[in-house]
Amino acid sequence: MAWRTPHRWAALTAGLLYAALMAGSRVVLGVHYPTDVLAGMLVGVLSDSVVTLLYPPFGRPHARSDR
């Protein structure tokens, strides 16, 4: 499966780490309250879930047609 390659997991981990550092910096700098950051994360997770449920190709890797 294409999603199980180390490069994709590394990219996902790097993206999540970047998002966590950015969210933390916004709270530390006093630009947002922690509840603002948590609410933003919740909206992001819920919207991703809705899109994945409504349009399944976004939620699973496609089979390769060149086999």
PDB file of N, CA, C and O in Angstrom, chain B, residues numbered from 101:
ATOM      1  N   MET B 101       0.835  -1.187   0.000  1.00  0.00           N
ATOM      2  CA  MET B 101       0.000   0.000   0.000  1.00  0.00           C
ATOM      3  C   MET B 101       0.877   1.248   0.000  1.00  0.00           C
ATOM      4  O   MET B 101       1.897   1.312   0.687  1.00  0.00           O
ATOM      5  N   ALA B 102       0.467   2.210  -0.766  1.00  0.00           N
ATOM      6  CA  ALA B 102       1.266   3.424  -0.909  1.00  0.00           C
ATOM      7  C   ALA B 102       1.326   4.245   0.379  1.00  0.00           C
ATOM      8  O   ALA B 102       2.326   4.916   0.637  1.00  0.00           O
ATOM      9  N   TRP B 103       0.269   4.199   1.187  1.00  0.00           N
ATOM     10  CA  TRP B 103       0.252   5.022   2.395  1.00  0.00           C
ATOM     11  C   TRP B 103       1.144   4.469   3.498  1.00  0.00           C
ATOM     12  O   TRP B 103       1.376   5.146   4.499  1.00  0.00           O
ATOM     13  N   ARG B 104       1.642   3.266   3.332  1.00  0.00           N
ATOM     14  CA  ARG B 104       2.452   2.668   4.381  1.00  0.00           C
ATOM     15  C   ARG B 104       3.950   2.820   4.126  1.00  0.00           C
ATOM     16  O   ARG B 104       4.760   2.197   4.813  1.00  0.00           O
ATOM     17  N   THR B 105       4.318   3.627   3.163  1.00  0.00           N
ATOM     18  CA  THR B 105       5.737   3.822   2.892  1.00  0.00           C
ATOM     19  C   THR B 105       6.331   4.751   3.945  1.00  0.00           C
ATOM     20  O   THR B 105       5.629   5.615   4.471  1.00  0.00           O
ATOM     21  N   PRO B 106       7.615   4.585   4.259  1.00  0.00           N
ATOM     22  CA  PRO B 106       8.243   5.425   5.292  1.00  0.00           C
ATOM     23  C   PRO B 106       8.218   6.913   4.957  1.00  0.00           C
ATOM     24  O   PRO B 106       8.131   7.744   5.861  1.00  0.00           O
ATOM     25  N   HIS B 107       8.292   7.261   3.678  1.00  0.00           N
ATOM     26  CA  HIS B 107       8.311   8.678   3.305  1.00  0.00           C
ATOM     27  C   HIS B 107       6.993   9.364   3.637  1.00  0.00           C
ATOM     28  O   HIS B 107       6.980  10.508   4.091  1.00  0.00           O
ATOM     29  N   ARG B 108       5.904   8.678   3.415  1.00  0.00           N
ATOM     30  CA  ARG B 108       4.602   9.286   3.733  1.00  0.00           C
ATOM     31  C   ARG B 108       4.419   9.440   5.231  1.00  0.00           C
ATOM     32  O   ARG B 108       3.883  10.448   5.690  1.00  0.00           O
ATOM     33  N   TRP B 109       4.861   8.443   6.006  1.00  0.00           N
ATOM     34  CA  TRP B 109       4.759   8.548   7.462  1.00  0.00           C
ATOM     35  C   TRP B 109       5.658   9.655   7.978  1.00  0.00           C
ATOM     36  O   TRP B 109       5.294  10.364   8.916  1.00  0.00           O
ATOM     37  N   ALA B 110       6.829   9.812   7.376  1.00  0.00           N
ATOM     38  CA  ALA B 110       7.732  10.887   7.783  1.00  0.00           C
ATOM     39  C   ALA B 110       7.110  12.246   7.469  1.00  0.00           C
ATOM     40  O   ALA B 110       7.212  13.175   8.270  1.00  0.00           O
ATOM     41  N   ALA B 111       6.475  12.364   6.320  1.00  0.00           N
ATOM     42  CA  ALA B 111       5.822  13.621   5.948  1.00  0.00           C
ATOM     43  C   ALA B 111       4.652  13.920   6.883  1.00  0.00           C
ATOM     44  O   ALA B 111       4.466  15.061   7.304  1.00  0.00           O
ATOM     45  N   LEU B 112       3.871  12.900   7.205  1.00  0.00           N
ATOM     46  CA  LEU B 112       2.741  13.086   8.127  1.00  0.00           C
ATOM     47  C   LEU B 112       3.233  13.508   9.503  1.00  0.00           C
ATOM     48  O   LEU B 112       2.675  14.419  10.115  1.00  0.00           O
ATOM     49  N   THR B 113       4.277  12.848   9.990  1.00  0.00           N
ATOM     50  CA  THR B 113       4.837  13.185  11.302  1.00  0.00           C
ATOM     51  C   THR B 113       5.396  14.604  11.305  1.00  0.00           C
ATOM     52  O   THR B 113       5.186  15.354  12.259  1.00  0.00           O
ATOM     53  N   ALA B 114       6.099  14.969  10.253  1.00  0.00           N
ATOM     54  CA  ALA B 114       6.653  16.322  10.165  1.00  0.00           C
ATOM     55  C   ALA B 114       5.537  17.369  10.123  1.00  0.00           C
ATOM     56  O   ALA B 114       5.649  18.426  10.744  1.00  0.00           O
ATOM     57  N   GLY B 115       4.465  17.072   9.392  1.00  0.00           N
ATOM     58  CA  GLY B 115       3.340  18.004   9.313  1.00  0.00           C
ATOM     59  C   GLY B 115       2.640  18.177  10.650  1.00  0.00           C
ATOM     60  O   GLY B 115       2.285  19.292  11.033  1.00  0.00           O
ATOM     61  N   LEU B 116       2.442  17.073  11.359  1.00  0.00           N
ATOM     62  CA  LEU B 116       1.798  17.159  12.672  1.00  0.00           C
ATOM     63  C   LEU B 116       2.690  17.881  13.682  1.00  0.00           C
ATOM     64  O   LEU B 116       2.200  18.649  14.510  1.00  0.00           O
ATOM     65  N   LEU B 117       3.988  17.636  13.611  1.00  0.00           N
ATOM     66  CA  LEU B 117       4.922  18.322  14.500  1.00  0.00           C
ATOM     67  C   LEU B 117       4.915  19.827  14.228  1.00  0.00           C
ATOM     68  O   LEU B 117       4.901  20.631  15.160  1.00  0.00           O
ATOM     69  N   TYR B 118       4.926  20.199  12.955  1.00  0.00           N
ATOM     70  CA  TYR B 118       4.883  21.609  12.587  1.00  0.00           C
ATOM     71  C   TYR B 118       3.597  22.262  13.089  1.00  0.00           C
ATOM     72  O   TYR B 118       3.627  23.368  13.630  1.00  0.00           O
ATOM     73  N   ALA B 119       2.468  21.573  12.909  1.00  0.00           N
ATOM     74  CA  ALA B 119       1.185  22.123  13.360  1.00  0.00           C
ATOM     75  C   ALA B 119       1.161  22.292  14.875  1.00  0.00           C
ATOM     76  O   ALA B 119       0.657  23.296  15.378  1.00  0.00           O
ATOM     77  N   ALA B 120       1.701  21.321  15.605  1.00  0.00           N
ATOM     78  CA  ALA B 120       1.723  21.417  17.068  1.00  0.00           C
ATOM     79  C   ALA B 120       2.616  22.558  17.524  1.00  0.00           C
ATOM     80  O   ALA B 120       2.258  23.296  18.441  1.00  0.00           O
ATOM     81  N   LEU B 121       3.778  22.712  16.894  1.00  0.00           N
ATOM     82  CA  LEU B 121       4.673  23.820  17.258  1.00  0.00           C
ATOM     83  C   LEU B 121       4.045  25.174  16.930  1.00  0.00           C
ATOM     84  O   LEU B 121       4.169  26.122  17.706  1.00  0.00           O
ATOM     85  N   MET B 122       3.380  25.265  15.799  1.00  0.00           N
ATOM     86  CA  MET B 122       2.732  26.523  15.416  1.00  0.00           C
ATOM     87  C   MET B 122       1.602  26.857  16.389  1.00  0.00           C
ATOM     88  O   MET B 122       1.465  28.005  16.812  1.00  0.00           O
ATOM     89  N   ALA B 123       0.794  25.857  16.743  1.00  0.00           N
ATOM     90  CA  ALA B 123      -0.311  26.092  17.686  1.00  0.00           C
ATOM     91  C   ALA B 123       0.230  26.504  19.046  1.00  0.00           C
ATOM     92  O   ALA B 123      -0.297  27.420  19.677  1.00  0.00           O
ATOM     93  N   GLY B 124       1.287  25.828  19.500  1.00  0.00           N
ATOM     94  CA  GLY B 124       1.893  26.182  20.784  1.00  0.00           C
ATOM     95  C   GLY B 124       2.472  27.582  20.787  1.00  0.00           C
ATOM     96  O   GLY B 124       2.358  28.311  21.772  1.00  0.00           O
ATOM     97  N   SER B 125       3.101  27.958  19.667  1.00  0.00           N
ATOM     98  CA  SER B 125       3.694  29.299  19.608  1.00  0.00           C
ATOM     99  C   SER B 125       2.629  30.382  19.646  1.00  0.00           C
ATOM    100  O   SER B 125       2.854  31.453  20.209  1.00  0.00           O
ATOM    101  N   ARG B 126       1.468  30.113  19.052  1.00  0.00           N
ATOM    102  CA  ARG B 126       0.388  31.106  19.070  1.00  0.00           C
ATOM    103  C   ARG B 126      -0.106  31.353  20.496  1.00  0.00           C
ATOM    104  O   ARG B 126      -0.440  32.480  20.861  1.00  0.00           O
ATOM    105  N   VAL B 127      -0.146  30.298  21.287  1.00  0.00           N
ATOM    106  CA  VAL B 127      -0.578  30.429  22.682  1.00  0.00           C
ATOM    107  C   VAL B 127       0.502  31.138  23.494  1.00  0.00           C
ATOM    108  O   VAL B 127       0.197  32.035  24.280  1.00  0.00           O
ATOM    109  N   VAL B 128       1.767  30.741  23.308  1.00  0.00           N
ATOM    110  CA  VAL B 128       2.870  31.333  24.066  1.00  0.00           C
ATOM    111  C   VAL B 128       3.008  32.822  23.773  1.00  0.00           C
ATOM    112  O   VAL B 128       3.276  33.611  24.678  1.00  0.00           O
ATOM    113  N   LEU B 129       2.824  33.209  22.509  1.00  0.00           N
ATOM    114  CA  LEU B 129       2.930  34.618  22.140  1.00  0.00           C
ATOM    115  C   LEU B 129       1.718  35.436  22.589  1.00  0.00           C
ATOM    116  O   LEU B 129       1.741  36.665  22.524  1.00  0.00           O
ATOM    117  N   GLY B 130       0.675  34.767  23.037  1.00  0.00           N
ATOM    118  CA  GLY B 130      -0.509  35.476  23.526  1.00  0.00           C
ATOM    119  C   GLY B 130      -1.448  35.912  22.421  1.00  0.00           C
ATOM    120  O   GLY B 130      -2.327  36.744  22.647  1.00  0.00           O
ATOM    121  N   VAL B 131      -1.275  35.364  21.231  1.00  0.00           N
ATOM    122  CA  VAL B 131      -2.133  35.734  20.112  1.00  0.00           C
ATOM    123  C   VAL B 131      -3.483  35.029  20.200  1.00  0.00           C
ATOM    124  O   VAL B 131      -4.508  35.574  19.792  1.00  0.00           O
ATOM    125  N   HIS B 132      -3.469  33.800  20.743  1.00  0.00           N
ATOM    126  CA  HIS B 132      -4.700  33.026  20.898  1.00  0.00           C
ATOM    127  C   HIS B 132      -4.745  32.403  22.281  1.00  0.00           C
ATOM    128  O   HIS B 132      -3.716  32.154  22.909  1.00  0.00           O
ATOM    129  N   TYR B 133      -5.955  32.161  22.734  1.00  0.00           N
ATOM    130  CA  TYR B 133      -6.147  31.396  23.955  1.00  0.00           C
ATOM    131  C   TYR B 133      -6.021  29.914  23.623  1.00  0.00           C
ATOM    132  O   TYR B 133      -6.240  29.515  22.479  1.00  0.00           O
ATOM    133  N   PRO B 134      -5.669  29.093  24.614  1.00  0.00           N
ATOM    134  CA  PRO B 134      -5.588  27.646  24.346  1.00  0.00           C
ATOM    135  C   PRO B 134      -6.909  27.063  23.826  1.00  0.00           C
ATOM    136  O   PRO B 134      -6.902  26.137  23.015  1.00  0.00           O
ATOM    137  N   THR B 135      -8.029  27.602  24.289  1.00  0.00           N
ATOM    138  CA  THR B 135      -9.318  27.093  23.807  1.00  0.00           C
ATOM    139  C   THR B 135      -9.521  27.414  22.324  1.00  0.00           C
ATOM    140  O   THR B 135     -10.154  26.636  21.610  1.00  0.00           O
ATOM    141  N   ASP B 136      -8.993  28.547  21.852  1.00  0.00           N
ATOM    142  CA  ASP B 136      -9.074  28.877  20.427  1.00  0.00           C
ATOM    143  C   ASP B 136      -8.330  27.832  19.598  1.00  0.00           C
ATOM    144  O   ASP B 136      -8.821  27.377  18.566  1.00  0.00           O
ATOM    145  N   VAL B 137      -7.143  27.463  20.064  1.00  0.00           N
ATOM    146  CA  VAL B 137      -6.328  26.482  19.343  1.00  0.00           C
ATOM    147  C   VAL B 137      -7.017  25.119  19.353  1.00  0.00           C
ATOM    148  O   VAL B 137      -7.063  24.442  18.326  1.00  0.00           O
ATOM    149  N   LEU B 138      -7.548  24.716  20.494  1.00  0.00           N
ATOM    150  CA  LEU B 138      -8.250  23.435  20.568  1.00  0.00           C
ATOM    151  C   LEU B 138      -9.499  23.425  19.689  1.00  0.00           C
ATOM    152  O   LEU B 138      -9.792  22.422  19.038  1.00  0.00           O
ATOM    153  N   ALA B 139     -10.224  24.518  19.667  1.00  0.00           N
ATOM    154  CA  ALA B 139     -11.411  24.600  18.815  1.00  0.00           C
ATOM    155  C   ALA B 139     -11.017  24.514  17.345  1.00  0.00           C
ATOM    156  O   ALA B 139     -11.708  23.862  16.562  1.00  0.00           O
ATOM    157  N   GLY B 140      -9.932  25.152  16.962  1.00  0.00           N
ATOM    158  CA  GLY B 140      -9.452  25.068  15.587  1.00  0.00           C
ATOM    159  C   GLY B 140      -9.062  23.650  15.206  1.00  0.00           C
ATOM    160  O   GLY B 140      -9.345  23.195  14.097  1.00  0.00           O
ATOM    161  N   MET B 141      -8.404  22.949  16.139  1.00  0.00           N
ATOM    162  CA  MET B 141      -8.048  21.551  15.869  1.00  0.00           C
ATOM    163  C   MET B 141      -9.303  20.699  15.713  1.00  0.00           C
ATOM    164  O   MET B 141      -9.364  19.836  14.838  1.00  0.00           O
ATOM    165  N   LEU B 142     -10.295  20.937  16.553  1.00  0.00           N
ATOM    166  CA  LEU B 142     -11.542  20.177  16.483  1.00  0.00           C
ATOM    167  C   LEU B 142     -12.255  20.422  15.157  1.00  0.00           C
ATOM    168  O   LEU B 142     -12.738  19.478  14.530  1.00  0.00           O
ATOM    169  N   VAL B 143     -12.325  21.669  14.729  1.00  0.00           N
ATOM    170  CA  VAL B 143     -12.955  21.986  13.440  1.00  0.00           C
ATOM    171  C   VAL B 143     -12.194  21.310  12.300  1.00  0.00           C
ATOM    172  O   VAL B 143     -12.814  20.796  11.369  1.00  0.00           O
ATOM    173  N   GLY B 144     -10.867  21.304  12.360  1.00  0.00           N
ATOM    174  CA  GLY B 144     -10.069  20.659  11.323  1.00  0.00           C
ATOM    175  C   GLY B 144     -10.298  19.162  11.257  1.00  0.00           C
ATOM    176  O   GLY B 144     -10.445  18.601  10.172  1.00  0.00           O
ATOM    177  N   VAL B 145     -10.331  18.512  12.413  1.00  0.00           N
ATOM    178  CA  VAL B 145     -10.543  17.057  12.450  1.00  0.00           C
ATOM    179  C   VAL B 145     -11.955  16.715  11.975  1.00  0.00           C
ATOM    180  O   VAL B 145     -12.137  15.771  11.207  1.00  0.00           O
ATOM    181  N   LEU B 146     -12.945  17.469  12.423  1.00  0.00           N
ATOM    182  CA  LEU B 146     -14.321  17.184  12.015  1.00  0.00           C
ATOM    183  C   LEU B 146     -14.534  17.425  10.528  1.00  0.00           C
ATOM    184  O   LEU B 146     -15.203  16.631   9.867  1.00  0.00           O
ATOM    185  N   SER B 147     -13.979  18.502   9.992  1.00  0.00           N
ATOM    186  CA  SER B 147     -14.154  18.761   8.562  1.00  0.00           C
ATOM    187  C   SER B 147     -13.429  17.714   7.726  1.00  0.00           C
ATOM    188  O   SER B 147     -13.930  17.306   6.678  1.00  0.00           O
ATOM    189  N   ASP B 148     -12.261  17.276   8.174  1.00  0.00           N
ATOM    190  CA  ASP B 148     -11.560  16.208   7.475  1.00  0.00           C
ATOM    191  C   ASP B 148     -12.374  14.924   7.492  1.00  0.00           C
ATOM    192  O   ASP B 148     -12.440  14.217   6.486  1.00  0.00           O
ATOM    193  N   SER B 149     -12.987  14.620   8.609  1.00  0.00           N
ATOM    194  CA  SER B 149     -13.803  13.411   8.715  1.00  0.00           C
ATOM    195  C   SER B 149     -15.009  13.474   7.793  1.00  0.00           C
ATOM    196  O   SER B 149     -15.347  12.479   7.152  1.00  0.00           O
ATOM    197  N   VAL B 150     -15.658  14.620   7.716  1.00  0.00           N
ATOM    198  CA  VAL B 150     -16.826  14.772   6.850  1.00  0.00           C
ATOM    199  C   VAL B 150     -16.419  14.602   5.385  1.00  0.00           C
ATOM    200  O   VAL B 150     -17.091  13.896   4.633  1.00  0.00           O
ATOM    201  N   VAL B 151     -15.333  15.239   4.981  1.00  0.00           N
ATOM    202  CA  VAL B 151     -14.877  15.123   3.589  1.00  0.00           C
ATOM    203  C   VAL B 151     -14.505  13.683   3.272  1.00  0.00           C
ATOM    204  O   VAL B 151     -14.832  13.182   2.196  1.00  0.00           O
ATOM    205  N   THR B 152     -13.827  13.013   4.192  1.00  0.00           N
ATOM    206  CA  THR B 152     -13.426  11.630   3.970  1.00  0.00           C
ATOM    207  C   THR B 152     -14.642  10.714   3.847  1.00  0.00           C
ATOM    208  O   THR B 152     -14.636   9.779   3.047  1.00  0.00           O
ATOM    209  N   LEU B 153     -15.672  10.977   4.628  1.00  0.00           N
ATOM    210  CA  LEU B 153     -16.884  10.152   4.550  1.00  0.00           C
ATOM    211  C   LEU B 153     -17.695  10.430   3.291  1.00  0.00           C
ATOM    212  O   LEU B 153     -18.259   9.510   2.698  1.00  0.00           O
ATOM    213  N   LEU B 154     -17.758  11.694   2.880  1.00  0.00           N
ATOM    214  CA  LEU B 154     -18.559  12.051   1.712  1.00  0.00           C
ATOM    215  C   LEU B 154     -17.858  11.736   0.397  1.00  0.00           C
ATOM    216  O   LEU B 154     -18.510  11.459  -0.609  1.00  0.00           O
ATOM    217  N   TYR B 155     -16.531  11.781   0.408  1.00  0.00           N
ATOM    218  CA  TYR B 155     -15.779  11.530  -0.817  1.00  0.00           C
ATOM    219  C   TYR B 155     -14.675  10.530  -0.506  1.00  0.00           C
ATOM    220  O   TYR B 155     -13.530  10.922  -0.282  1.00  0.00           O
ATOM    221  N   PRO B 156     -15.005   9.246  -0.491  1.00  0.00           N
ATOM    222  CA  PRO B 156     -14.077   8.198  -0.047  1.00  0.00           C
ATOM    223  C   PRO B 156     -12.706   8.168  -0.717  1.00  0.00           C
ATOM    224  O   PRO B 156     -11.749   7.768  -0.054  1.00  0.00           O
ATOM    225  N   PRO B 157     -12.537   8.564  -1.987  1.00  0.00           N
ATOM    226  CA  PRO B 157     -11.178   8.512  -2.532  1.00  0.00           C
ATOM    227  C   PRO B 157     -10.160   9.347  -1.749  1.00  0.00           C
ATOM    228  O   PRO B 157      -8.965   9.059  -1.817  1.00  0.00           O
ATOM    229  N   PHE B 158     -10.595  10.367  -1.013  1.00  0.00           N
ATOM    230  CA  PHE B 158      -9.670  11.133  -0.192  1.00  0.00           C
ATOM    231  C   PHE B 158      -9.205  10.331   1.017  1.00  0.00           C
ATOM    232  O   PHE B 158      -8.146  10.615   1.577  1.00  0.00           O
ATOM    233  N   GLY B 159      -9.978   9.340   1.422  1.00  0.00           N
ATOM    234  CA  GLY B 159      -9.668   8.595   2.619  1.00  0.00           C
ATOM    235  C   GLY B 159      -8.868   7.333   2.414  1.00  0.00           C
ATOM    236  O   GLY B 159      -8.371   6.762   3.384  1.00  0.00           O
ATOM    237  N   ARG B 160      -8.727   6.877   1.186  1.00  0.00           N
ATOM    238  CA  ARG B 160      -7.968   5.652   0.960  1.00  0.00           C
ATOM    239  C   ARG B 160      -7.087   5.814  -0.273  1.00  0.00           C
ATOM    240  O   ARG B 160      -7.431   6.555  -1.195  1.00  0.00           O
ATOM    241  N   PRO B 161      -5.973   5.137  -0.290  1.00  0.00           N
ATOM    242  CA  PRO B 161      -5.106   5.224  -1.465  1.00  0.00           C
ATOM    243  C   PRO B 161      -5.738   4.507  -2.650  1.00  0.00           C
ATOM    244  O   PRO B 161      -6.455   3.519  -2.487  1.00  0.00           O
ATOM    245  N   HIS B 162      -5.466   5.012  -3.823  1.00  0.00           N
ATOM    246  CA  HIS B 162      -6.005   4.410  -5.041  1.00  0.00           C
ATOM    247  C   HIS B 162      -5.155   3.227  -5.465  1.00  0.00           C
ATOM    248  O   HIS B 162      -3.943   3.204  -5.250  1.00  0.00           O
ATOM    249  N   ALA B 163      -5.809   2.246  -6.072  1.00  0.00           N
ATOM    250  CA  ALA B 163      -5.081   1.119  -6.624  1.00  0.00           C
ATOM    251  C   ALA B 163      -4.344   1.584  -7.880  1.00  0.00           C
ATOM    252  O   ALA B 163      -4.865   2.380  -8.661  1.00  0.00           O
ATOM    253  N   ARG B 164      -3.153   1.086  -8.054  1.00  0.00           N
ATOM    254  CA  ARG B 164      -2.379   1.480  -9.229  1.00  0.00           C
ATOM    255  C   ARG B 164      -2.931   0.759 -10.454  1.00  0.00           C
ATOM    256  O   ARG B 164      -3.205  -0.440 -10.393  1.00  0.00           O
ATOM    257  N   SER B 165      -3.094   1.462 -11.542  1.00  0.00           N
ATOM    258  CA  SER B 165      -3.656   0.877 -12.761  1.00  0.00           C
ATOM    259  C   SER B 165      -2.576   0.317 -13.676  1.00  0.00           C
ATOM    260  O   SER B 165      -2.897  -0.287 -14.699  1.00  0.00           O
ATOM    261  N   ASP B 166      -1.305   0.503 -13.332  1.00  0.00           N
ATOM    262  CA  ASP B 166      -0.242   0.058 -14.236  1.00  0.00           C
ATOM    263  C   ASP B 166       0.212  -1.367 -13.941  1.00  0.00           C
ATOM    264  O   ASP B 166       1.251  -1.783 -14.455  1.00  0.00           O
ATOM    265  N   ARG B 167      -0.507  -2.116 -13.152  1.00  0.00           N
ATOM    266  CA  ARG B 167      -0.127  -3.508 -12.835  1.00  0.00           C
ATOM    267  C   ARG B 167      -0.686  -4.467 -13.834  1.00  0.00           C
ATOM    268  O   ARG B 167      -0.466  -5.673 -13.721  1.00  0.00           O
TER     269      ARG B 167
END
